[in-house]
Amino acid sequence: MADEADRELKKAEPALLEAQKALEGLDKKYIAEIKSFSSPPPAVETVMSAVMTVLQKEQNWASVKKELADSNFVKKVMEFDIDNIPAAILKKVEKYTKMESFQPLIVGKVSTAAACLCQWVRSIEDYSKALKIVAPKRAKKEYALEQLRKKIEYLKTLEDDFAKLAAMLADLEAQYNSTTSLMKKLKEELDNLQVKIDRGDKLVSGLAGEKTRWEASLIILDEDFDQLVGNCVLAAAFMSYCGPFPSDYRDTLI
């Protein structure tokens, strides 16, 4: 859209350049020449009426002379805002530019300054006509650029949000990896403990049959413990008094 508007605008540039070029030919002495007319030639009067119409001033000759007396007249014309001329003014100017005699070459035979201003008026009209085509496209261009600016700002916001989310994701991935590693380690420990529990269960199950024997042995051992001192005395006495005898005789003594 921007490129299309620029292309159309370039078509209007020659008219703008013609208007500027026409004003370059203006000189104070030429302006004074027009001002000196008490009763201006019809061609000059027509051109100045057209100029005054563009400037939105009264078209009578007294107003023309007053405008030309302004030392900033040339500057005012050169710096005139030709981008914002009302359509009603352009319609009024059109009645002049349609005249066959409203041509710089024809007017130049009477006045050089009037010829320059004649070219300026015609160039302004050409530029304004081109601008009618360009203006909507220029507006579209500005709209498109504004939308683009907003989209870029929105994109920047999204990129910032994305960066934050990416950082969060990286942190969560690090936590996930750490937790997964810890979970794997704990699972290995759990598996090892389960193996030990299974072995313990098997061992307990295998020793369950010994429980009764151990309980009986425990009773006997408790009784033997109570009789331990006496048994030790008897054993010592036996070893002292019966030790020298043969085994057969010891068995009989027992």
LUMMAR-131166 format. One record per residue (C-alpha): residue number from 1; y, x, z. Coordinates in steps of 0.02 Angstrom, whole numbers. Each point is the difference from the previous one (the first is absolute). Layout:
N
<rec><resi>NUM</resi><y>Y</y><x>X</x><z>Z</z></rec>
...
REM end
This chain:
254
<rec><resi>1</resi><y>0</y><x>0</x><z>0</z></rec>
<rec><resi>2</resi><y>118</y><x>142</x><z>44</z></rec>
<rec><resi>3</resi><y>-39</y><x>91</x><z>-163</z></rec>
<rec><resi>4</resi><y>29</y><x>-159</x><z>-102</z></rec>
<rec><resi>5</resi><y>169</y><x>-29</x><z>85</z></rec>
<rec><resi>6</resi><y>49</y><x>181</x><z>-33</z></rec>
<rec><resi>7</resi><y>-47</y><x>-16</x><z>-184</z></rec>
<rec><resi>8</resi><y>106</y><x>-157</x><z>-20</z></rec>
<rec><resi>9</resi><y>143</y><x>81</x><z>94</z></rec>
<rec><resi>10</resi><y>-5</y><x>149</x><z>-119</z></rec>
<rec><resi>11</resi><y>27</y><x>-123</x><z>-143</z></rec>
<rec><resi>12</resi><y>163</y><x>-51</x><z>83</z></rec>
<rec><resi>13</resi><y>56</y><x>179</x><z>29</z></rec>
<rec><resi>14</resi><y>72</y><x>27</x><z>-176</z></rec>
<rec><resi>15</resi><y>120</y><x>-146</x><z>27</z></rec>
<rec><resi>16</resi><y>52</y><x>73</x><z>167</z></rec>
<rec><resi>17</resi><y>26</y><x>171</x><z>-79</z></rec>
<rec><resi>18</resi><y>104</y><x>-80</x><z>-138</z></rec>
<rec><resi>19</resi><y>110</y><x>-84</x><z>131</z></rec>
<rec><resi>20</resi><y>25</y><x>165</x><z>91</z></rec>
<rec><resi>21</resi><y>31</y><x>92</x><z>-163</z></rec>
<rec><resi>22</resi><y>128</y><x>-131</x><z>-52</z></rec>
<rec><resi>23</resi><y>97</y><x>25</x><z>161</z></rec>
<rec><resi>24</resi><y>3</y><x>188</x><z>-24</z></rec>
<rec><resi>25</resi><y>116</y><x>-30</x><z>-147</z></rec>
<rec><resi>26</resi><y>129</y><x>-85</x><z>109</z></rec>
<rec><resi>27</resi><y>157</y><x>99</x><z>33</z></rec>
<rec><resi>28</resi><y>158</y><x>-40</x><z>97</z></rec>
<rec><resi>29</resi><y>105</y><x>12</x><z>-157</z></rec>
<rec><resi>30</resi><y>-114</y><x>-124</x><z>-89</z></rec>
<rec><resi>31</resi><y>12</y><x>-117</x><z>150</z></rec>
<rec><resi>32</resi><y>189</y><x>20</x><z>-6</z></rec>
<rec><resi>33</resi><y>-8</y><x>-43</x><z>-186</z></rec>
<rec><resi>34</resi><y>-80</y><x>-169</x><z>38</z></rec>
<rec><resi>35</resi><y>119</y><x>-31</x><z>145</z></rec>
<rec><resi>36</resi><y>149</y><x>33</x><z>-113</z></rec>
<rec><resi>37</resi><y>-41</y><x>-150</x><z>-109</z></rec>
<rec><resi>38</resi><y>119</y><x>-142</x><z>40</z></rec>
<rec><resi>39</resi><y>-87</y><x>-108</x><z>-127</z></rec>
<rec><resi>40</resi><y>-173</y><x>80</x><z>-25</z></rec>
<rec><resi>41</resi><y>-95</y><x>-9</x><z>-164</z></rec>
<rec><resi>42</resi><y>-133</y><x>-139</x><z>1</z></rec>
<rec><resi>43</resi><y>-144</y><x>127</x><z>2</z></rec>
<rec><resi>44</resi><y>71</y><x>90</x><z>153</z></rec>
<rec><resi>45</resi><y>39</y><x>-164</x><z>88</z></rec>
<rec><resi>46</resi><y>-178</y><x>-62</x><z>-31</z></rec>
<rec><resi>47</resi><y>-77</y><x>161</x><z>68</z></rec>
<rec><resi>48</resi><y>109</y><x>-2</x><z>156</z></rec>
<rec><resi>49</resi><y>-40</y><x>-183</x><z>29</z></rec>
<rec><resi>50</resi><y>-184</y><x>46</x><z>-7</z></rec>
<rec><resi>51</resi><y>30</y><x>146</x><z>121</z></rec>
<rec><resi>52</resi><y>95</y><x>-112</x><z>121</z></rec>
<rec><resi>53</resi><y>-141</y><x>-127</x><z>-11</z></rec>
<rec><resi>54</resi><y>-126</y><x>133</x><z>50</z></rec>
<rec><resi>55</resi><y>115</y><x>54</x><z>143</z></rec>
<rec><resi>56</resi><y>18</y><x>-184</x><z>48</z></rec>
<rec><resi>57</resi><y>190</y><x>6</x><z>-17</z></rec>
<rec><resi>58</resi><y>124</y><x>-116</x><z>-88</z></rec>
<rec><resi>59</resi><y>1</y><x>26</x><z>-187</z></rec>
<rec><resi>60</resi><y>189</y><x>-17</x><z>-33</z></rec>
<rec><resi>61</resi><y>93</y><x>153</x><z>-63</z></rec>
<rec><resi>62</resi><y>105</y><x>16</x><z>158</z></rec>
<rec><resi>63</resi><y>-159</y><x>20</x><z>103</z></rec>
<rec><resi>64</resi><y>-65</y><x>124</x><z>-127</z></rec>
<rec><resi>65</resi><y>156</y><x>109</x><z>14</z></rec>
<rec><resi>66</resi><y>-7</y><x>-10</x><z>190</z></rec>
<rec><resi>67</resi><y>-183</y><x>55</x><z>-2</z></rec>
<rec><resi>68</resi><y>37</y><x>143</x><z>-120</z></rec>
<rec><resi>69</resi><y>143</y><x>57</x><z>112</z></rec>
<rec><resi>70</resi><y>-126</y><x>35</x><z>137</z></rec>
<rec><resi>71</resi><y>-27</y><x>190</x><z>3</z></rec>
<rec><resi>72</resi><y>-183</y><x>-31</x><z>46</z></rec>
<rec><resi>73</resi><y>-32</y><x>-116</x><z>-147</z></rec>
<rec><resi>74</resi><y>-112</y><x>124</x><z>-93</z></rec>
<rec><resi>75</resi><y>-93</y><x>45</x><z>159</z></rec>
<rec><resi>76</resi><y>-21</y><x>-184</x><z>41</z></rec>
<rec><resi>77</resi><y>-75</y><x>-33</x><z>-171</z></rec>
<rec><resi>78</resi><y>-111</y><x>154</x><z>5</z></rec>
<rec><resi>79</resi><y>-67</y><x>-45</x><z>174</z></rec>
<rec><resi>80</resi><y>-17</y><x>-185</x><z>-39</z></rec>
<rec><resi>81</resi><y>-161</y><x>-77</x><z>69</z></rec>
<rec><resi>82</resi><y>-82</y><x>-51</x><z>-163</z></rec>
<rec><resi>83</resi><y>-165</y><x>-41</x><z>86</z></rec>
<rec><resi>84</resi><y>70</y><x>-155</x><z>86</z></rec>
<rec><resi>85</resi><y>107</y><x>-91</x><z>-128</z></rec>
<rec><resi>86</resi><y>-13</y><x>-189</x><z>24</z></rec>
<rec><resi>87</resi><y>-85</y><x>-96</x><z>-140</z></rec>
<rec><resi>88</resi><y>154</y><x>-112</x><z>-19</z></rec>
<rec><resi>89</resi><y>108</y><x>154</x><z>-36</z></rec>
<rec><resi>90</resi><y>-123</y><x>64</x><z>-130</z></rec>
<rec><resi>91</resi><y>4</y><x>-172</x><z>-82</z></rec>
<rec><resi>92</resi><y>189</y><x>12</x><z>-15</z></rec>
<rec><resi>93</resi><y>-11</y><x>178</x><z>-68</z></rec>
<rec><resi>94</resi><y>-123</y><x>-58</x><z>-132</z></rec>
<rec><resi>95</resi><y>135</y><x>-102</x><z>-88</z></rec>
<rec><resi>96</resi><y>94</y><x>163</x><z>-32</z></rec>
<rec><resi>97</resi><y>-148</y><x>108</x><z>-52</z></rec>
<rec><resi>98</resi><y>-53</y><x>-132</x><z>-127</z></rec>
<rec><resi>99</resi><y>163</y><x>24</x><z>-94</z></rec>
<rec><resi>100</resi><y>-23</y><x>98</x><z>-160</z></rec>
<rec><resi>101</resi><y>162</y><x>95</x><z>35</z></rec>
<rec><resi>102</resi><y>-59</y><x>53</x><z>174</z></rec>
<rec><resi>103</resi><y>-64</y><x>168</x><z>-61</z></rec>
<rec><resi>104</resi><y>57</y><x>173</x><z>59</z></rec>
<rec><resi>105</resi><y>27</y><x>61</x><z>-179</z></rec>
<rec><resi>106</resi><y>110</y><x>-149</x><z>-43</z></rec>
<rec><resi>107</resi><y>97</y><x>5</x><z>164</z></rec>
<rec><resi>108</resi><y>16</y><x>190</x><z>-13</z></rec>
<rec><resi>109</resi><y>112</y><x>-20</x><z>-151</z></rec>
<rec><resi>110</resi><y>129</y><x>-80</x><z>115</z></rec>
<rec><resi>111</resi><y>-31</y><x>88</x><z>168</z></rec>
<rec><resi>112</resi><y>-114</y><x>141</x><z>54</z></rec>
<rec><resi>113</resi><y>-2</y><x>-57</x><z>182</z></rec>
<rec><resi>114</resi><y>-38</y><x>-179</x><z>-52</z></rec>
<rec><resi>115</resi><y>-144</y><x>65</x><z>-107</z></rec>
<rec><resi>116</resi><y>-72</y><x>91</x><z>152</z></rec>
<rec><resi>117</resi><y>17</y><x>-155</x><z>108</z></rec>
<rec><resi>118</resi><y>-74</y><x>-107</x><z>-139</z></rec>
<rec><resi>119</resi><y>-153</y><x>114</x><z>-3</z></rec>
<rec><resi>120</resi><y>-7</y><x>-8</x><z>190</z></rec>
<rec><resi>121</resi><y>-4</y><x>-191</x><z>0</z></rec>
<rec><resi>122</resi><y>-133</y><x>-7</x><z>-135</z></rec>
<rec><resi>123</resi><y>-105</y><x>132</x><z>89</z></rec>
<rec><resi>124</resi><y>14</y><x>-95</x><z>165</z></rec>
<rec><resi>125</resi><y>-61</y><x>-158</x><z>-86</z></rec>
<rec><resi>126</resi><y>-147</y><x>92</x><z>-80</z></rec>
<rec><resi>127</resi><y>-43</y><x>79</x><z>167</z></rec>
<rec><resi>128</resi><y>12</y><x>-166</x><z>92</z></rec>
<rec><resi>129</resi><y>-116</y><x>-83</x><z>-127</z></rec>
<rec><resi>130</resi><y>-125</y><x>139</x><z>22</z></rec>
<rec><resi>131</resi><y>23</y><x>-14</x><z>188</z></rec>
<rec><resi>132</resi><y>-52</y><x>-184</x><z>-5</z></rec>
<rec><resi>133</resi><y>-170</y><x>60</x><z>-57</z></rec>
<rec><resi>134</resi><y>-2</y><x>148</x><z>117</z></rec>
<rec><resi>135</resi><y>67</y><x>-85</x><z>157</z></rec>
<rec><resi>136</resi><y>-155</y><x>-108</x><z>36</z></rec>
<rec><resi>137</resi><y>-112</y><x>149</x><z>-36</z></rec>
<rec><resi>138</resi><y>109</y><x>109</x><z>109</z></rec>
<rec><resi>139</resi><y>-16</y><x>-131</x><z>137</z></rec>
<rec><resi>140</resi><y>-188</y><x>2</x><z>-24</z></rec>
<rec><resi>141</resi><y>6</y><x>189</x><z>8</z></rec>
<rec><resi>142</resi><y>96</y><x>-5</x><z>165</z></rec>
<rec><resi>143</resi><y>-120</y><x>-132</x><z>65</z></rec>
<rec><resi>144</resi><y>-149</y><x>105</x><z>-52</z></rec>
<rec><resi>145</resi><y>74</y><x>156</x><z>80</z></rec>
<rec><resi>146</resi><y>34</y><x>-97</x><z>161</z></rec>
<rec><resi>147</resi><y>-178</y><x>-67</x><z>-1</z></rec>
<rec><resi>148</resi><y>-62</y><x>176</x><z>-32</z></rec>
<rec><resi>149</resi><y>103</y><x>65</x><z>147</z></rec>
<rec><resi>150</resi><y>-72</y><x>-134</x><z>114</z></rec>
<rec><resi>151</resi><y>-176</y><x>36</x><z>-62</z></rec>
<rec><resi>152</resi><y>25</y><x>186</x><z>32</z></rec>
<rec><resi>153</resi><y>62</y><x>-38</x><z>176</z></rec>
<rec><resi>154</resi><y>-147</y><x>-116</x><z>28</z></rec>
<rec><resi>155</resi><y>-117</y><x>132</x><z>-70</z></rec>
<rec><resi>156</resi><y>75</y><x>128</x><z>120</z></rec>
<rec><resi>157</resi><y>-35</y><x>-121</x><z>144</z></rec>
<rec><resi>158</resi><y>-178</y><x>-22</x><z>-61</z></rec>
<rec><resi>159</resi><y>-22</y><x>188</x><z>-17</z></rec>
<rec><resi>160</resi><y>64</y><x>25</x><z>179</z></rec>
<rec><resi>161</resi><y>-119</y><x>-135</x><z>62</z></rec>
<rec><resi>162</resi><y>-140</y><x>77</x><z>-100</z></rec>
<rec><resi>163</resi><y>35</y><x>171</x><z>76</z></rec>
<rec><resi>164</resi><y>-6</y><x>-75</x><z>175</z></rec>
<rec><resi>165</resi><y>-162</y><x>-92</x><z>-39</z></rec>
<rec><resi>166</resi><y>-74</y><x>157</x><z>-79</z></rec>
<rec><resi>167</resi><y>41</y><x>98</x><z>159</z></rec>
<rec><resi>168</resi><y>-78</y><x>-138</x><z>105</z></rec>
<rec><resi>169</resi><y>-153</y><x>-2</x><z>-113</z></rec>
<rec><resi>170</resi><y>-18</y><x>189</x><z>15</z></rec>
<rec><resi>171</resi><y>11</y><x>-15</x><z>190</z></rec>
<rec><resi>172</resi><y>-127</y><x>-141</x><z>3</z></rec>
<rec><resi>173</resi><y>-117</y><x>99</x><z>-114</z></rec>
<rec><resi>174</resi><y>13</y><x>148</x><z>118</z></rec>
<rec><resi>175</resi><y>-39</y><x>-114</x><z>147</z></rec>
<rec><resi>176</resi><y>-143</y><x>-79</x><z>-97</z></rec>
<rec><resi>177</resi><y>-74</y><x>170</x><z>-44</z></rec>
<rec><resi>178</resi><y>17</y><x>57</x><z>181</z></rec>
<rec><resi>179</resi><y>-79</y><x>-160</x><z>66</z></rec>
<rec><resi>180</resi><y>-139</y><x>8</x><z>-130</z></rec>
<rec><resi>181</resi><y>-38</y><x>180</x><z>51</z></rec>
<rec><resi>182</resi><y>-2</y><x>-48</x><z>184</z></rec>
<rec><resi>183</resi><y>-108</y><x>-152</x><z>-37</z></rec>
<rec><resi>184</resi><y>-123</y><x>110</x><z>-95</z></rec>
<rec><resi>185</resi><y>-7</y><x>122</x><z>145</z></rec>
<rec><resi>186</resi><y>-27</y><x>-141</x><z>127</z></rec>
<rec><resi>187</resi><y>-134</y><x>-76</x><z>-110</z></rec>
<rec><resi>188</resi><y>-93</y><x>167</x><z>-4</z></rec>
<rec><resi>189</resi><y>12</y><x>10</x><z>189</z></rec>
<rec><resi>190</resi><y>-60</y><x>-180</x><z>14</z></rec>
<rec><resi>191</resi><y>-147</y><x>38</x><z>-113</z></rec>
<rec><resi>192</resi><y>-44</y><x>152</x><z>107</z></rec>
<rec><resi>193</resi><y>11</y><x>-104</x><z>159</z></rec>
<rec><resi>194</resi><y>-107</y><x>-135</x><z>-77</z></rec>
<rec><resi>195</resi><y>-132</y><x>130</x><z>-43</z></rec>
<rec><resi>196</resi><y>4</y><x>62</x><z>180</z></rec>
<rec><resi>197</resi><y>-10</y><x>-178</x><z>67</z></rec>
<rec><resi>198</resi><y>-149</y><x>-35</x><z>-114</z></rec>
<rec><resi>199</resi><y>-84</y><x>159</x><z>60</z></rec>
<rec><resi>200</resi><y>37</y><x>-48</x><z>182</z></rec>
<rec><resi>201</resi><y>-71</y><x>-173</x><z>-28</z></rec>
<rec><resi>202</resi><y>-158</y><x>75</x><z>-73</z></rec>
<rec><resi>203</resi><y>-12</y><x>123</x><z>145</z></rec>
<rec><resi>204</resi><y>24</y><x>-137</x><z>129</z></rec>
<rec><resi>205</resi><y>-126</y><x>-110</x><z>-89</z></rec>
<rec><resi>206</resi><y>-123</y><x>144</x><z>-7</z></rec>
<rec><resi>207</resi><y>20</y><x>37</x><z>186</z></rec>
<rec><resi>208</resi><y>-10</y><x>-182</x><z>55</z></rec>
<rec><resi>209</resi><y>-188</y><x>18</x><z>29</z></rec>
<rec><resi>210</resi><y>28</y><x>143</x><z>122</z></rec>
<rec><resi>211</resi><y>107</y><x>-109</x><z>113</z></rec>
<rec><resi>212</resi><y>-147</y><x>-72</x><z>99</z></rec>
<rec><resi>213</resi><y>-78</y><x>171</x><z>25</z></rec>
<rec><resi>214</resi><y>167</y><x>73</x><z>53</z></rec>
<rec><resi>215</resi><y>27</y><x>-140</x><z>125</z></rec>
<rec><resi>216</resi><y>-175</y><x>29</x><z>76</z></rec>
<rec><resi>217</resi><y>29</y><x>187</x><z>2</z></rec>
<rec><resi>218</resi><y>166</y><x>-28</x><z>86</z></rec>
<rec><resi>219</resi><y>-85</y><x>-94</x><z>144</z></rec>
<rec><resi>220</resi><y>-129</y><x>138</x><z>19</z></rec>
<rec><resi>221</resi><y>135</y><x>134</x><z>-6</z></rec>
<rec><resi>222</resi><y>100</y><x>-92</x><z>133</z></rec>
<rec><resi>223</resi><y>-155</y><x>-3</x><z>114</z></rec>
<rec><resi>224</resi><y>-39</y><x>183</x><z>-38</z></rec>
<rec><resi>225</resi><y>180</y><x>44</x><z>43</z></rec>
<rec><resi>226</resi><y>-18</y><x>-82</x><z>169</z></rec>
<rec><resi>227</resi><y>-162</y><x>98</x><z>30</z></rec>
<rec><resi>228</resi><y>62</y><x>163</x><z>-76</z></rec>
<rec><resi>229</resi><y>29</y><x>95</x><z>164</z></rec>
<rec><resi>230</resi><y>-169</y><x>-47</x><z>70</z></rec>
<rec><resi>231</resi><y>-89</y><x>43</x><z>-161</z></rec>
<rec><resi>232</resi><y>89</y><x>168</x><z>-5</z></rec>
<rec><resi>233</resi><y>-58</y><x>36</x><z>180</z></rec>
<rec><resi>234</resi><y>-181</y><x>-50</x><z>-42</z></rec>
<rec><resi>235</resi><y>3</y><x>103</x><z>-159</z></rec>
<rec><resi>236</resi><y>66</y><x>151</x><z>92</z></rec>
<rec><resi>237</resi><y>-131</y><x>-20</x><z>136</z></rec>
<rec><resi>238</resi><y>-138</y><x>-22</x><z>-129</z></rec>
<rec><resi>239</resi><y>57</y><x>156</x><z>-94</z></rec>
<rec><resi>240</resi><y>5</y><x>98</x><z>164</z></rec>
<rec><resi>241</resi><y>-166</y><x>-55</x><z>76</z></rec>
<rec><resi>242</resi><y>-108</y><x>-48</x><z>-150</z></rec>
<rec><resi>243</resi><y>64</y><x>125</x><z>-128</z></rec>
<rec><resi>244</resi><y>-129</y><x>135</x><z>37</z></rec>
<rec><resi>245</resi><y>-150</y><x>-118</x><z>-25</z></rec>
<rec><resi>246</resi><y>-88</y><x>-30</x><z>-166</z></rec>
<rec><resi>247</resi><y>52</y><x>-151</x><z>-100</z></rec>
<rec><resi>248</resi><y>-158</y><x>-97</x><z>36</z></rec>
<rec><resi>249</resi><y>25</y><x>18</x><z>186</z></rec>
<rec><resi>250</resi><y>186</y><x>-48</x><z>-17</z></rec>
<rec><resi>251</resi><y>-51</y><x>-159</x><z>-91</z></rec>
<rec><resi>252</resi><y>-116</y><x>-44</x><z>143</z></rec>
<rec><resi>253</resi><y>140</y><x>33</x><z>127</z></rec>
<rec><resi>254</resi><y>120</y><x>-113</x><z>-95</z></rec>
REM end
